Amino acid sequence: MLAIIIVSALLYVLWVFVKQKNTYTNYFVYSASILHGVICFFSIFDENGWKLNIINDVLLVSWLSVIIVILFKIESIWVKLPLLFFVLISFVLVDINPVLLYHHYQGFSWQLDLHISLSILAYSVLSVATLYAVSLWVHIKKIKNPDFGSGTDFGIVALIDEEKKLAQIIVLGWLILSTSLVSGVIFIDDFMQQQLGHKVVFSILAWLIFGSLIIGRMNRGWRGEKLISLTITGMTLLATGYLGSKIVIEWIL
């Protein structure tokens, strides 16, 4: 497993830092993501069920985020570099994490598996949207900068294309989040008893933020800094409810 982790990490580093992009450089991230998937499988699943803890969650979210970046053909260093950081952190912790000494297994059932899968996928998609929003903010600042020259390959047209792609990612994440919330209402009983009440509240608030962003984008043409600020706000709420609750339950309580 250690060899797979090292090779995957090196391939991810090459993907981010090799400047000359061609057909062959894509194989770095394709190969790295396949190995990353193998790491996720052996770290998260066994015959007892899901091994649910904060490190395995970050490991899985980082892998799905890479897949989303590949599918949407995102090349921004402001997305890839933070994503690389989270991937490497999860790789470092996956074998030395003391929380793994206490496995919180979640037995398999298709209802709960569906809810967990949708929740993690929604979190991954909206995490990429947030990183892409940061990338968009950086490009807006460059355009507003008086030193912004005509020699650069990034301009207003590219900015508009980025906004469209960001909106597409947000819509996808919001739809998956909606399905996740519905599945939770249907399949999970006693939210409060399972210490999920605050997670549900934050998730609904994030759902409302992203939903209002989509409506504002469609009806009022929201763009630029408003689009960025609402994306970051929504993801902050979602992270507070999801990761925040996991940290409190696993590492503090």
C-alpha positions in Angstrom: 0.0 0.0 0.0 2.8 2.4 0.8 4.3 1.9 -2.6 1.0 2.7 -4.3 0.6 5.9 -2.1 4.1 7.1 -3.1 3.6 6.5 -6.8 0.2 8.1 -6.8 1.6 11.2 -5.0 4.5 11.5 -7.4 2.2 11.3 -10.4 -0.1 14.0 -8.9 2.9 16.3 -8.3 3.9 15.8 -12.0 0.4 16.6 -13.1 0.4 19.9 -11.2 3.9 21.1 -11.9 4.8 19.9 -15.4 4.3 23.1 -17.3 4.3 21.8 -20.9 0.9 20.4 -21.4 0.3 17.7 -24.0 -1.5 14.4 -24.5 1.0 12.5 -22.4 0.8 14.7 -19.3 -2.9 13.7 -18.9 -1.7 10.2 -18.2 -0.1 11.5 -15.0 -3.5 12.3 -13.5 -5.3 9.3 -15.0 -2.8 6.9 -13.5 -2.6 8.8 -10.2 -6.4 8.8 -9.9 -6.6 5.0 -10.6 -4.1 4.3 -7.8 -5.9 6.8 -5.6 -9.1 4.9 -6.1 -7.3 1.7 -5.1 -6.1 3.4 -1.9 -9.6 4.6 -1.1 -11.1 1.1 -1.6 -8.7 -0.7 0.7 -8.7 2.1 3.3 -12.5 2.6 3.5 -14.1 -0.8 2.9 -13.9 -4.2 4.4 -16.2 -7.1 5.2 -17.6 -5.1 8.2 -18.8 -2.1 6.2 -17.6 1.4 5.7 -14.8 2.7 7.9 -16.1 6.2 8.5 -13.7 8.7 10.0 -12.5 12.2 9.1 -9.3 11.0 7.3 -11.1 8.4 5.2 -13.7 11.1 4.3 -11.0 13.5 3.2 -9.3 10.7 1.2 -12.4 9.9 -0.6 -13.5 13.5 -1.2 -10.1 14.4 -2.6 -10.2 11.4 -5.0 -13.7 12.3 -6.2 -12.7 16.0 -6.6 -9.8 14.9 -8.8 -12.3 13.0 -11.0 -14.5 16.0 -11.3 -11.6 18.3 -12.2 -10.7 15.7 -15.0 -14.2 15.5 -16.2 -14.7 19.3 -16.4 -11.2 19.7 -17.9 -10.1 22.3 -15.3 -6.5 23.4 -15.7 -6.3 26.3 -13.3 -3.3 26.0 -10.9 -5.5 27.7 -8.2 -7.7 24.6 -8.3 -5.0 21.9 -8.8 -2.5 23.2 -6.3 -4.9 23.2 -3.2 -6.3 19.9 -4.4 -2.8 18.5 -4.5 -2.2 19.7 -0.9 -5.3 17.9 0.4 -4.5 14.8 -1.5 -1.0 14.6 -0.1 -2.2 15.4 3.4 -4.7 12.5 3.2 -2.0 10.2 1.9 0.3 11.1 4.8 -2.4 10.5 7.4 -4.0 7.4 5.9 -1.5 5.0 7.5 -0.5 6.9 10.6 -3.9 8.2 11.7 -4.5 7.3 15.3 -8.3 7.5 14.7 -7.9 4.3 12.7 -7.3 2.4 15.9 -10.9 3.0 16.6 -13.0 2.0 13.6 -16.5 3.3 13.4 -18.0 0.8 11.0 -21.2 1.5 9.2 -22.8 -1.7 8.1 -23.8 -2.1 4.5 -27.4 -1.4 3.4 -28.4 0.0 0.0 -30.4 2.9 1.5 -27.6 4.2 3.7 -25.0 3.4 1.1 -26.9 5.6 -1.4 -27.2 8.5 1.1 -23.5 8.4 2.1 -22.4 8.2 -1.6 -24.6 11.1 -2.6 -23.5 13.2 0.4 -19.8 12.6 -0.3 -20.3 13.2 -4.0 -22.1 16.5 -3.4 -19.4 17.6 -1.0 -16.8 16.8 -3.6 -18.5 18.6 -6.5 -19.1 21.7 -4.4 -15.5 21.6 -3.1 -14.3 21.8 -6.7 -16.8 24.6 -7.3 -15.3 26.6 -4.3 -11.7 26.1 -5.6 -12.9 27.2 -9.0 -14.5 30.3 -7.5 -11.2 31.2 -5.9 -9.5 30.8 -9.3 -12.2 33.0 -10.8 -11.6 35.6 -8.1 -7.9 35.6 -8.9 -8.5 36.2 -12.6 -11.0 39.0 -11.9 -8.3 40.7 -9.7 -5.8 40.3 -12.6 -8.2 41.9 -15.1 -8.9 44.8 -12.7 -5.2 45.3 -12.1 -3.9 48.3 -14.2 -0.9 46.2 -15.1 -3.1 43.7 -16.8 -1.7 43.6 -20.3 -2.9 42.5 -23.7 -0.1 39.9 -23.9 -1.8 37.6 -21.4 -3.8 34.7 -22.7 -6.6 35.3 -20.2 -9.2 38.0 -20.9 -12.9 38.8 -20.6 -14.0 36.0 -22.9 -12.1 33.4 -20.9 -13.6 35.0 -17.7 -17.1 34.6 -19.0 -16.4 30.9 -19.9 -15.1 30.3 -16.4 -18.2 31.8 -14.9 -20.4 29.5 -17.1 -18.4 26.4 -16.1 -18.5 27.4 -12.4 -22.3 27.8 -12.7 -22.5 24.3 -14.3 -20.5 22.7 -11.5 -22.7 24.5 -8.8 -25.9 23.3 -10.5 -24.6 19.7 -10.6 -23.5 19.9 -6.9 -26.8 21.4 -5.8 -28.8 18.7 -7.6 -26.8 16.0 -6.0 -27.0 17.7 -2.6 -30.8 17.9 -3.0 -31.0 14.2 -3.7 -28.8 13.5 -0.7 -31.0 15.5 1.6 -34.1 13.8 0.3 -32.5 10.4 0.8 -31.5 11.3 4.3 -35.1 12.3 5.2 -36.4 9.1 3.8 -33.8 6.6 5.1 -32.4 8.0 8.3 -34.4 8.1 11.6 -33.7 9.9 14.8 -31.4 12.6 13.5 -31.0 14.2 16.9 -30.2 10.8 18.6 -27.5 10.2 16.1 -25.9 13.6 16.7 -26.8 14.7 13.1 -29.1 17.6 13.9 -26.5 20.4 13.4 -25.2 18.7 10.3 -28.8 18.7 8.8 -29.2 22.4 9.7 -26.0 23.5 8.1 -26.6 21.3 5.0 -30.1 22.9 4.5 -28.6 26.4 4.9 -26.0 25.5 2.3 -28.7 24.1 0.0 -30.6 27.4 0.3 -27.5 29.4 -0.4 -26.6 27.4 -3.5 -30.3 27.4 -4.6 -30.6 31.1 -4.3 -27.3 31.5 -6.2 -28.7 29.4 -9.1 -32.0 31.3 -9.2 -30.1 34.7 -9.0 -27.8 33.5 -11.8 -30.8 32.5 -14.0 -33.1 35.4 -13.3 -30.8 38.3 -12.5 -27.6 37.3 -14.1 -25.6 37.2 -11.0 -21.9 36.9 -11.8 -18.4 37.9 -10.7 -17.8 38.6 -7.0 -21.4 37.9 -6.0 -21.2 34.4 -7.6 -17.9 33.8 -5.9 -18.9 35.0 -2.4 -22.1 33.0 -2.3 -20.2 29.9 -3.5 -17.7 30.2 -0.7 -20.4 31.0 1.9 -22.4 27.9 0.9 -19.4 25.6 1.0 -18.3 27.1 4.4 -21.7 26.1 5.8 -21.5 22.7 4.3 -18.0 22.1 5.6 -19.0 23.3 9.0 -21.9 20.9 9.2 -20.0 17.9 7.7 -16.3 18.1 8.7 -17.0 20.2 11.8 -19.3 17.7 13.3 -16.9 14.8 12.4 -14.0 16.6 14.1 -16.0 17.3 17.3 -17.3 13.8 17.5 -14.1 11.9 16.7 -11.3 14.1 18.0 -12.8 16.1 20.8 -15.7 14.1 22.3 
